[in-house]
Every structure is written in C-alpha cells, then in structure tokens.
Amino acid sequence: MAYLGHVISSAGVAMDKDKIKAVTSWPQPCSMPCLRGFLGLAGYYRRFIQGYAAIATPLAQLLRHEGFA
C-alpha cells in the first residue's frame, strides 16, 4: 500500500520507487530555492539514505552566508 510517498507492506516501510527516481534525477541546484527544494525532498527520505548527514551537510552550508554567488 502506498502512503505519503512510502510503500507499506508486511516486509516494512520502503521508499516509493517514483520518489527514488525524483531524488536521483533532480537537476543540480543552481539557486537557493532549488537547493531548498532538493534538501526538503531528500530530507523527507533521510532514513532511507545511508550517510545522509554527511552528504547533506555541505549542501546545507550553502544555504548560509550567501553560498551561491
């Protein structure tokens, strides 16, 4: 059963395949709003992304102090 971007089954909770495609095919962010959008989507699924904090930290730091020039 699909619910809020997750697939729930007797095996447990998994990420919806369409959402996996959305995260992996997201274009390289070139502005603050695009970066916020990506981090929002990826952050929603952080429990399924191994090493999420290490991956997202440099991206989140771009949100501070005018990371995009």
ABEGO torsion letter per residue (X at the ends): XBBGGBBBBAAEBBBBAAAAAAAAABBBBABAAAAAAAAAAAAAAAAABBGAAAAAAAAAAAABGGABX
